[in-house]
Amino acid sequence: MDVRVFDGKAAASKAAFEVIKDAMNHGIQTLGLATGSSPVDLYDDMTSSDLDFSHMTSVNLDEYVGLDPKNDQSYHYFMNQHLFSKKPFKQSFVPDGQAADIEQAAKDYDRIIEEHPIDIQLLGIGRNGHIGFNEPGTPFDGGTHKVALTQSTIDANARFFEHEEDVPRYAISMGIGSIMKSKQIILLAFGEDKADAIKATVEGPVTEDVPASVLQKHNNVILFIDEEAAARLSK
């Protein structure tokens, strides 16, 4: 693992952007994308640049089950707001959370990944070390799958919805096995509340109890983190 520590989110994001820019100059075709607060600055750097993504393919990590893509809490909506509406790609894939058969949609998504091998996969990380919606206990070799959201995740999301019953209970997520097929992985982590997860990811044992720890087994991973997220690393 290549761990790079910066004095803030903006500097770390800009450095990650430079890695992506250099890779695009060397001909990469497919980016794996993430949602959440961690990549927002990076997406801002991408949209304010002169890079042309119109020949590129993007493949997103996950989506809530049951939300219309136009719902402002859906990950389709997030990606359109922060990236696609400003820098369109040749084609962009987000898991189909409205499919009548989610299990079949998951299989279809793995086929998309096989047809469009991911050159660089962006990841955030949860406080418990989850990547995508792959919570502790998720098998390392799994493909795209339907995930029952934990009660803590449901409770945390409730503030975004007018009614508690509107909060999604399930998501569809790229699996850890799918993520690990990416040629390069960039993980972004910022803030003191990510420090324990980063320490466990970088220095702890490789265990399904900390999903991100599997990244120790990948041969091309760069962590772009701020000093707060790095605070508990021993080296």
VEXVEX-220763 format. One record per residue (C-alpha): residue in three letters; residue number from 1; x, y, z. Coordinates in pm, whole numbers. Example, Ala and Ser with C-alpha at 12.3 -4.5 7.8 and 13.67 -1.06 7.14 Angstrom:
2
rest; nr; east; north; up
ALA; 1; 1230; -450; 780
SER; 2; 1367; -106; 714
***
This chain:
235
rest; nr; east; north; up
MET; 1; 0; 0; 0
ASP; 2; 117; 348; -90
VAL; 3; -10; 576; 188
ARG; 4; 9; 948; 109
VAL; 5; -76; 1196; 384
PHE; 6; -177; 1557; 318
ASP; 7; -264; 1858; 529
GLY; 8; -625; 1860; 415
LYS; 9; -894; 1715; 192
ALA; 10; -838; 1966; -88
ALA; 11; -467; 1887; -123
ALA; 12; -525; 1511; -107
SER; 13; -802; 1530; -366
LYS; 14; -589; 1737; -601
ALA; 15; -308; 1482; -575
ALA; 16; -553; 1201; -653
PHE; 17; -677; 1399; -952
GLU; 18; -320; 1424; -1084
VAL; 19; -287; 1044; -1070
ILE; 20; -609; 1008; -1271
LYS; 21; -500; 1276; -1517
ASP; 22; -166; 1103; -1574
ALA; 23; -338; 767; -1620
MET; 24; -577; 918; -1876
ASN; 25; -278; 1056; -2063
HIS; 26; -150; 698; -2076
GLY; 27; -472; 564; -2226
ILE; 28; -693; 425; -1950
GLN; 29; -1054; 366; -2057
THR; 30; -1264; 292; -1747
LEU; 31; -1302; 462; -1410
GLY; 32; -1480; 302; -1115
LEU; 33; -1658; 579; -923
ALA; 34; -1785; 628; -569
THR; 35; -2039; 853; -398
GLY; 36; -2043; 1021; -58
SER; 37; -1856; 1321; 76
SER; 38; -1504; 1184; 25
PRO; 39; -1481; 1220; -356
VAL; 40; -1666; 1552; -390
ASP; 41; -1350; 1767; -401
LEU; 42; -1196; 1526; -651
TYR; 43; -1503; 1552; -873
ASP; 44; -1479; 1930; -847
ASP; 45; -1120; 1908; -968
MET; 46; -1229; 1685; -1255
THR; 47; -1513; 1911; -1367
SER; 48; -1303; 2229; -1346
SER; 49; -1023; 2074; -1553
ASP; 50; -984; 2069; -1930
LEU; 51; -987; 1687; -1935
ASP; 52; -1222; 1526; -2186
PHE; 53; -1408; 1222; -2051
SER; 54; -1627; 1172; -2359
HIS; 55; -1427; 866; -2466
MET; 56; -1430; 713; -2116
THR; 57; -1654; 460; -1941
SER; 58; -1753; 488; -1577
VAL; 59; -1881; 212; -1349
ASN; 60; -2026; 308; -1010
LEU; 61; -1994; 109; -689
ASP; 62; -2350; 102; -563
GLU; 63; -2706; 232; -550
TYR; 64; -3002; 216; -312
VAL; 65; -3274; -35; -393
GLY; 66; -3610; 123; -472
LEU; 67; -3509; 484; -531
ASP; 68; -3595; 650; -859
PRO; 69; -3279; 782; -1032
LYS; 70; -3435; 1130; -1016
ASN; 71; -3471; 1109; -637
ASP; 72; -3220; 1353; -488
GLN; 73; -3097; 1083; -248
SER; 74; -3018; 832; -522
TYR; 75; -2661; 778; -630
HIS; 76; -2767; 831; -992
TYR; 77; -2872; 1182; -891
PHE; 78; -2549; 1239; -692
MET; 79; -2331; 1145; -987
ASN; 80; -2527; 1363; -1229
GLN; 81; -2506; 1660; -993
HIS; 82; -2135; 1630; -914
LEU; 83; -1987; 1494; -1237
PHE; 84; -2189; 1364; -1531
SER; 85; -2389; 1680; -1603
LYS; 86; -2063; 1875; -1628
LYS; 87; -1827; 1614; -1770
PRO; 88; -2024; 1349; -1960
PHE; 89; -1866; 1011; -2021
LYS; 90; -1908; 798; -2333
GLN; 91; -2112; 562; -2118
SER; 92; -2183; 549; -1746
PHE; 93; -2311; 253; -1548
VAL; 94; -2479; 267; -1207
PRO; 95; -2641; -43; -1052
ASP; 96; -3015; -67; -1124
GLY; 97; -3182; -31; -787
GLN; 98; -3527; -36; -946
ALA; 99; -3490; -368; -1125
ALA; 100; -3776; -614; -1078
ASP; 101; -3516; -885; -1012
ILE; 102; -3227; -737; -810
GLU; 103; -3035; -1066; -804
GLN; 104; -3040; -1078; -1185
ALA; 105; -2946; -710; -1200
ALA; 106; -2643; -792; -983
LYS; 107; -2536; -1066; -1225
ASP; 108; -2587; -828; -1516
TYR; 109; -2368; -570; -1343
ASP; 110; -2085; -820; -1298
ARG; 111; -2104; -885; -1670
ILE; 112; -2072; -510; -1733
ILE; 113; -1758; -506; -1516
GLU; 114; -1617; -802; -1709
GLU; 115; -1684; -622; -2038
HIS; 116; -1535; -294; -1910
PRO; 117; -1238; -382; -1685
ILE; 118; -1185; -104; -1434
ASP; 119; -852; 74; -1470
ILE; 120; -885; 288; -1155
GLN; 121; -1144; 230; -883
LEU; 122; -1221; 513; -639
LEU; 123; -1319; 415; -286
GLY; 124; -1423; 585; 31
ILE; 125; -1424; 399; 360
GLY; 126; -1673; 366; 641
ARG; 127; -1592; 399; 1008
ASN; 128; -1615; 20; 1038
GLY; 129; -1392; -34; 735
HIS; 130; -1666; -97; 482
ILE; 131; -1604; -27; 114
GLY; 132; -1901; 20; -114
PHE; 133; -2188; -126; 87
ASN; 134; -1971; -425; 180
GLU; 135; -2013; -435; 556
PRO; 136; -1799; -639; 800
GLY; 137; -1846; -1008; 735
THR; 138; -1884; -971; 357
PRO; 139; -1690; -1246; 175
PHE; 140; -1377; -1121; 2
ASP; 141; -1451; -1313; -320
GLY; 142; -1808; -1196; -377
GLY; 143; -1952; -1023; -682
THR; 144; -2223; -759; -707
HIS; 145; -2498; -834; -458
LYS; 146; -2806; -709; -274
VAL; 147; -2724; -577; 73
ALA; 148; -2955; -539; 371
LEU; 149; -2856; -205; 525
THR; 150; -2768; -209; 892
GLN; 151; -3000; -32; 1133
SER; 152; -2726; 220; 1208
THR; 153; -2707; 307; 837
ILE; 154; -3084; 335; 813
ASP; 155; -3093; 559; 1120
ALA; 156; -2812; 777; 983
ASN; 157; -2993; 817; 651
ALA; 158; -3329; 904; 809
ARG; 159; -3241; 1274; 829
PHE; 160; -3239; 1293; 449
PHE; 161; -3599; 1174; 411
GLU; 162; -3929; 1332; 505
HIS; 163; -4069; 1005; 641
GLU; 164; -3877; 728; 817
GLU; 165; -4055; 465; 610
ASP; 166; -3907; 621; 294
VAL; 167; -3551; 537; 399
PRO; 168; -3412; 254; 179
ARG; 169; -3360; -79; 355
TYR; 170; -3150; -235; 82
ALA; 171; -2876; -146; -163
ILE; 172; -2709; -312; -460
SER; 173; -2330; -301; -435
MET; 174; -2028; -407; -632
GLY; 175; -1871; -692; -436
ILE; 176; -1525; -701; -283
GLY; 177; -1418; -958; -541
SER; 178; -1532; -718; -815
ILE; 179; -1345; -427; -658
MET; 180; -1025; -631; -629
LYS; 181; -1025; -698; -1005
SER; 182; -956; -327; -1066
LYS; 183; -607; -260; -1201
GLN; 184; -549; 25; -957
ILE; 185; -740; 141; -649
ILE; 186; -748; 491; -501
LEU; 187; -893; 521; -151
LEU; 188; -985; 861; -8
ALA; 189; -1031; 914; 366
PHE; 190; -1063; 1234; 561
GLY; 191; -1124; 1325; 924
GLU; 192; -1057; 1187; 1269
ASP; 193; -1358; 955; 1255
LYS; 194; -1183; 753; 981
ALA; 195; -856; 711; 1176
ASP; 196; -942; 373; 1334
ALA; 197; -1059; 233; 1001
ILE; 198; -742; 350; 826
LYS; 199; -519; 197; 1092
ALA; 200; -705; -135; 1067
THR; 201; -692; -122; 688
VAL; 202; -321; -50; 665
GLU; 203; -170; -213; 973
GLY; 204; -426; -464; 1097
PRO; 205; -474; -826; 997
VAL; 206; -649; -904; 670
THR; 207; -992; -1002; 795
GLU; 208; -1351; -990; 674
ASP; 209; -1423; -805; 998
VAL; 210; -1254; -506; 829
PRO; 211; -1352; -528; 461
ALA; 212; -1098; -266; 346
SER; 213; -811; -470; 494
VAL; 214; -830; -691; 183
LEU; 215; -665; -403; -4
GLN; 216; -337; -517; 152
LYS; 217; -355; -805; -98
HIS; 218; -390; -579; -403
ASN; 219; -69; -487; -585
ASN; 220; -159; -126; -676
VAL; 221; -337; 73; -405
ILE; 222; -285; 438; -316
LEU; 223; -443; 594; -8
PHE; 224; -490; 971; -20
ILE; 225; -568; 1075; 338
ASP; 226; -545; 1381; 558
GLU; 227; -346; 1407; 879
GLU; 228; -651; 1342; 1094
ALA; 229; -729; 1014; 918
ALA; 230; -361; 917; 947
ALA; 231; -339; 1003; 1317
ARG; 232; -337; 645; 1448
LEU; 233; -92; 498; 1201
SER; 234; 226; 384; 1372
LYS; 235; 452; 466; 1077
***
